[in-house]
Amino acid sequence: MTSESKTSQQDQQLVSIEDIFAGIVSFILHFVDAAPGPINIWKEERSTMDIMVDGPRAAQVAGILHERDIPFSIAVPDVASLVEREQGNSITRTIRKNSGPNKTMDWMNYHRLETIYAFMDNLAAQYPYLCTISVIGKSVEGRDLKVLKISNGKSNNAGVWLDGAIHPREWISPAVVTFIADKIVRTFNEMPESVTNKDWYILPVMNPDGYEYTHTHDRMWRKNRARYGECIGVDLNRNFSYGFGEKGEEGSSDDPGNVFYRGPSAFSEPETAAVRRAILDAPCSFKVFLSFHSYGEVIIFPWGYTSDPCPDYVELLEGGTAMAKAIHSTNGHTYKVGSTKDLMYYAAGTSIDWSYAVNNIPYSYMVELRSKTHRFLLPKEEIVSTATEVLNGVLRLMDFVDRRCAGTQSCACPK
């Protein structure tokens, strides 16, 4: 499963498997691992799973599912058409390896890493009294992991962490994270105190190697680009230490060829190790940790590695609900709120379980962005509306956090 050759989405279909349960999930995961050719898990939720298959193999997959009375439907008969709509280029049927980045940052298009990093540098140059840039580490292939810090310089500020593109095929996540950064910086003096009294640490692209790979080779690449034997890639959101390896193959995988491969050990990857160092070494005390993903339109919180509720379940549910209400009031999109296992599946070694349990960051959330309709391939025309509603959700969470902590020297929350 090295996926070294350029991968086209032409003639591929998305199959949605419905009413799944543990036995079916196990069968499908083993089937995907054993199947020759590209069969790619896109999404696994509490009761459904999306898998992408080659068009010529769709009949075989349908037959296997039918034989076992597993209900399914063809959710997307032509994945290539969604790729074209997402990128706004009807002639792009394969990802062009040599296509250069668009160097002008906007939110009308999806952008390459070079453009995102130039945007961060330019923002810091324009607002040097608010912004600083730091490189917190290097990726497997030697690319910078670049963080933008936004701060008024006050020593008692609480910390907020935002990251995107831990899974690089989720292009809407760095678009949303950069949009939020841009709005906070450019309108900082108009922002409420619940925003300006915090130090914002923003990592738009946590997996830069994978992100570039989705632009040059395989649009649906999920992992980083580390080599383990004949296989490439670790799922970085299974590589954090808390709950690492729990729940066996349900929570992650020890197979380097699996899309959920957790790596040989916790923090084995330079990208996750860099995030750990950046948070542990930061001078502030973090109160909020937000990791942006797609797709699903859900706001989830710990735990992912167990079905037990976390100690602050109700508090996290209320904070997530505050975000969801602000999102809904913006554009009418409804985001569900709950723990990872409530809404999705076992996920062991995730960043939010680690941030909550090990770093005691009380408001730790993973936000699954749009779109249920377009899956990973959200049309570029929906970037601004998605980012706007999520910005409003984040601002509402800041207000919620400060109200909970009002009148005390430190946050009154349980953590």
C-alpha positions in Angstrom: 0.0 0.0 0.0 2.7 2.5 -0.9 0.4 4.5 -3.3 3.6 5.9 -4.9 2.0 6.3 -8.4 -0.3 9.2 -9.2 -3.9 8.2 -8.4 -6.9 9.4 -10.4 -10.4 9.4 -9.0 -11.8 8.7 -12.5 -14.2 5.8 -12.6 -14.4 5.5 -8.9 -17.6 5.2 -6.8 -18.5 5.9 -3.2 -20.4 3.1 -1.5 -22.4 4.0 1.6 -22.9 1.0 3.9 -25.8 1.5 6.3 -27.0 0.1 9.6 -23.5 -1.3 10.5 -22.6 -3.0 13.8 -19.4 -4.4 15.2 -19.4 -7.7 13.3 -20.0 -5.9 10.0 -17.4 -3.3 10.7 -14.8 -6.0 11.4 -15.7 -7.9 8.2 -15.5 -4.7 6.1 -12.1 -3.6 7.6 -10.6 -7.1 6.9 -12.1 -7.0 3.4 -10.6 -3.6 2.6 -7.2 -4.7 3.9 -7.2 -7.9 1.8 -8.7 -6.4 -1.3 -6.3 -5.8 -4.2 -6.5 -2.4 -5.8 -7.8 0.9 -4.4 -10.6 0.4 -1.8 -10.4 3.4 0.5 -12.4 4.0 3.7 -13.6 7.5 3.6 -15.8 7.6 6.8 -16.8 5.4 9.6 -19.6 6.6 11.9 -21.8 5.0 14.5 -24.2 3.4 12.0 -22.7 4.0 8.6 -19.5 3.6 6.6 -18.4 5.2 3.3 -15.9 3.3 1.1 -14.5 4.3 -2.2 -14.0 1.6 -4.8 -12.9 1.4 -8.5 -15.9 1.5 -10.8 -15.1 -1.9 -12.4 -15.0 -3.5 -8.9 -18.2 -1.9 -7.7 -20.3 -4.8 -8.8 -18.0 -7.3 -6.9 -18.3 -5.2 -3.7 -22.0 -4.9 -4.2 -22.3 -8.6 -4.6 -20.3 -9.4 -1.4 -22.4 -6.9 0.6 -25.6 -8.3 -0.8 -24.7 -11.9 0.0 -24.2 -11.0 3.6 -27.4 -8.9 3.7 -25.5 -5.7 4.4 -27.6 -2.7 3.3 -25.8 -0.2 1.1 -26.3 2.4 -1.6 -24.1 4.1 -4.2 -23.7 7.5 -2.6 -21.5 9.0 -5.3 -21.5 7.2 -8.7 -18.7 9.3 -10.1 -16.1 10.6 -7.6 -14.2 12.4 -10.4 -17.1 14.7 -11.0 -17.0 15.8 -7.3 -13.2 16.4 -7.6 -13.8 18.6 -10.6 -16.5 20.6 -8.8 -14.4 21.0 -5.7 -11.5 22.4 -7.7 -13.6 24.3 -10.2 -11.7 22.8 -13.1 -13.6 20.6 -15.5 -10.5 19.5 -17.3 -8.7 18.2 -14.2 -9.4 14.5 -14.2 -6.0 13.6 -12.7 -4.1 15.6 -10.1 -1.3 17.3 -12.0 2.0 16.7 -10.3 3.7 19.7 -11.8 0.9 22.2 -11.3 2.2 25.1 -9.3 0.6 26.8 -6.3 -1.6 29.8 -6.6 0.5 32.3 -4.7 -2.4 34.7 -3.8 -4.2 33.6 -0.7 -8.0 33.8 -0.7 -10.9 31.7 0.3 -12.3 31.3 -3.2 -10.0 28.4 -3.8 -8.1 25.6 -2.1 -4.4 26.4 -1.8 -1.1 24.6 -1.7 1.2 24.6 1.3 3.5 27.4 -0.1 0.6 29.8 -0.5 -0.7 29.0 3.1 2.8 29.6 4.5 3.2 32.8 2.6 -0.1 34.0 3.9 1.0 33.4 7.5 4.3 35.2 6.9 2.6 38.2 5.3 0.1 38.4 8.1 2.9 38.5 10.6 4.7 41.1 8.6 1.6 43.4 8.4 0.7 43.0 12.1 4.0 42.5 13.9 2.5 43.7 17.2 0.0 40.8 17.2 1.6 38.0 15.2 4.7 35.9 15.4 5.7 32.9 13.4 7.5 29.9 14.7 8.6 26.6 13.2 7.8 23.9 15.8 9.4 21.1 14.0 9.9 19.3 10.7 7.9 16.7 8.9 9.1 13.3 7.8 10.1 14.8 4.5 11.7 17.9 6.0 8.9 20.4 5.6 8.4 23.1 8.2 5.6 22.8 10.7 4.6 26.5 10.9 2.6 28.0 13.7 1.1 31.5 13.8 0.7 33.0 17.3 -1.8 35.8 17.8 -1.4 37.7 21.1 -1.7 41.1 22.7 1.4 40.2 24.8 -0.3 40.1 28.2 1.3 37.5 30.4 -2.0 36.2 32.0 -3.6 35.2 28.7 -5.1 31.7 28.4 -4.0 29.6 25.4 -6.1 28.4 22.5 -4.8 25.8 20.0 -6.2 25.4 16.5 -5.0 22.9 13.9 -6.0 21.6 10.5 -5.0 19.0 8.0 -3.9 16.3 10.4 -5.6 14.2 7.7 -4.5 15.9 4.5 -7.4 15.0 2.3 -9.6 17.2 4.4 -8.9 20.3 2.5 -11.6 22.4 4.0 -9.8 22.3 7.4 -6.8 24.4 6.6 -9.1 26.8 4.6 -11.2 27.3 7.7 -8.3 27.6 10.1 -6.6 30.3 7.9 -9.9 32.1 7.6 -10.3 32.2 11.3 -6.7 33.5 11.8 -7.2 36.2 9.2 -10.4 37.5 10.7 -9.0 37.5 14.3 -5.9 39.4 13.2 -7.5 41.9 10.9 -10.4 42.8 13.2 -8.6 42.2 16.5 -9.5 45.6 17.9 -13.2 44.9 17.2 -13.2 41.5 18.8 -14.7 40.8 22.2 -12.5 40.5 25.2 -13.1 36.8 25.3 -11.0 36.6 22.1 -8.4 39.3 22.8 -7.5 38.0 26.2 -6.1 34.8 24.8 -3.0 33.6 23.0 -3.9 31.9 19.8 -1.6 29.2 18.5 -2.6 28.2 15.0 -1.2 25.3 13.0 -3.1 25.3 9.7 -1.3 22.2 8.2 -0.2 19.6 10.7 0.6 17.1 8.0 2.4 19.1 5.3 3.9 16.1 3.5 0.5 14.4 3.1 -1.2 17.7 2.2 1.2 18.3 -0.7 0.8 14.7 -1.7 -3.0 15.2 -2.0 -2.3 18.0 -4.5 0.3 16.1 -6.6 -0.5 12.4 -6.4 -3.5 11.1 -4.5 -6.4 13.4 -3.5 -7.6 10.9 -1.0 -4.4 10.4 1.0 -5.0 10.3 4.8 -1.7 9.5 6.5 1.7 11.1 6.8 4.5 10.0 4.5 6.7 7.9 6.8 7.9 4.6 5.4 7.4 1.4 7.4 8.7 -1.5 5.4 6.9 -1.6 2.1 4.1 0.7 3.3 3.8 4.4 3.6 2.1 6.5 6.3 0.9 6.7 9.8 -2.5 8.0 10.8 -1.4 10.9 12.9 -4.7 11.0 14.8 -3.9 7.6 16.2 -0.3 8.4 17.2 -0.9 10.4 20.4 -0.2 8.7 23.7 -3.4 8.7 25.6 -5.3 5.5 24.8 -2.6 4.5 22.2 -3.3 1.1 20.9 -6.5 0.6 23.0 -9.5 -1.4 21.6 -7.2 -3.3 19.3 -8.2 -3.1 15.6 -11.4 -1.2 16.5 -9.5 1.8 17.8 -6.5 1.8 15.4 -4.4 -0.7 13.5 -0.9 -2.2 14.0 -0.7 -3.0 10.2 1.4 -0.4 8.3 -0.8 -0.9 5.3 -4.0 0.0 7.1 -5.4 3.5 6.7 -5.7 3.7 10.5 -2.1 2.6 11.2 -1.1 4.0 14.6 2.7 3.8 14.1 5.2 1.7 16.1 4.8 3.8 19.3 3.1 6.9 20.6 4.6 10.1 19.2 6.8 8.1 16.8 6.1 10.7 14.1 7.9 14.0 14.0 4.6 15.8 13.4 2.8 14.6 16.5 6.0 15.0 18.6 6.3 18.6 17.4 2.7 19.4 18.6 3.4 17.8 21.9 6.6 19.9 22.4 4.9 23.1 21.3 2.0 22.8 23.7 4.1 21.6 26.7 6.7 24.4 26.1 4.2 27.2 25.6 4.3 29.9 28.3 0.5 30.0 28.7 -2.0 27.6 30.2 -4.2 26.3 27.4 -8.0 26.3 28.0 -9.2 25.3 24.5 -7.9 22.8 21.9 -9.7 22.6 18.6 -8.7 20.2 15.8 -10.5 20.6 12.5 -11.4 17.7 10.3 -14.0 16.8 7.7 -16.6 15.5 6.9 -19.7 14.9 9.0 -20.8 18.2 10.6 -20.2 17.1 14.2 -18.5 18.5 17.2 -17.0 15.7 19.3 -15.0 15.5 22.5 -13.3 12.8 24.6 -13.3 9.9 24.9 -12.5 8.1 21.7 -10.7 5.1 23.1 -13.5 3.9 25.4 -17.3 4.1 25.6 -17.1 5.5 29.2 -18.0 9.1 29.6 -15.1 11.5 30.4 -15.2 13.3 33.8 -16.4 16.6 32.3 -18.9 15.1 29.8 -21.7 17.6 30.6 -19.5 20.6 30.6 -18.0 19.6 27.2 -21.5 18.8 25.9 -22.7 22.3 26.9 -19.6 24.0 25.3 -20.0 22.0 22.1 -23.7 22.9 22.0 -22.9 26.6 22.3 -20.7 26.2 19.3 -23.4 24.3 17.4 -26.1 26.8 18.1 -23.9 29.6 16.8 -23.1 27.6 13.6 -26.8 26.9 13.1 -27.8 30.5 13.6 -25.3 31.6 10.9 -26.3 29.4 7.9 -28.8 26.9 9.2 -26.4 23.9 9.3 -26.9 21.5 12.2 -23.8 20.1 13.8 -24.4 17.2 16.2 -22.5 17.2 19.5 -21.3 14.3 21.6 -18.3 12.2 22.5 -16.2 10.5 19.8 -17.7 7.1 20.6 -21.2 8.5 20.9 -21.3 9.9 17.4 -18.6 8.0 15.5 -16.5 5.0 16.4 -13.6 3.9 18.7 -10.6 6.0 17.9 -7.5 5.4 20.1 -4.6 7.7 20.4 -6.4 10.9 19.2 -5.1 14.4 19.7 -8.2 15.5 21.7 -8.0 12.6 24.2 -4.4 13.5 24.7 -5.0 17.2 25.1 -7.8 16.7 27.6 -6.2 13.9 29.7 -2.5 14.6 29.6 -2.4 18.4 29.1 -5.6 19.1 31.2 -7.0 21.3 28.4 -10.6 21.5 29.6 -12.3 22.3 26.3 -10.9 19.8 23.8 -12.9 19.3 20.7 -12.6 17.8 17.2 -14.8 19.7 14.8 -15.9 17.7 11.7 -16.7 20.3 9.0 -18.9 20.0 6.0 -20.1 18.2 4.0 -22.5 15.3 4.3 -23.4 15.8 0.6 -20.0 16.2 -1.0 -17.9 14.3 1.6 -14.2 15.4 1.4 -14.8 17.1 -1.9 -16.6 20.3 -0.7 -16.9 22.7 -3.6 -14.7 25.7 -3.3 -17.8 27.9 -3.5 -18.7 26.7 0.0 -15.4 27.6 1.7 -16.4 31.1 2.9 -19.9 30.0 4.2 -18.4 27.0 6.0 -15.6 29.1 7.5 -17.9 31.9 8.5 -20.3 29.7 10.5 -17.4 27.9 12.2 -15.7 31.2 13.1 -19.0 32.2 14.8 -19.0 28.9 16.6 -15.4 29.4 17.8 -16.2 33.0 19.0 -19.2 31.7 20.9 -17.1 29.0 22.6 -14.6 31.7 23.7 -17.5 33.6 25.3 -18.8 30.4 26.9 -15.3 29.6 28.4 -14.9 33.0 29.9 -18.4 33.0 31.4 -17.6 29.7 33.1 -14.3 31.2 34.4 -15.6 34.6 35.4 -14.7 36.0 38.7 -11.8 33.6 39.5 -8.1 33.8 39.2 -8.0 30.6 37.2 -10.7 28.6 35.2 -13.3 27.3 37.5 -13.9 24.3 35.3 -13.2 20.9 36.6 -9.9 20.6 34.7 
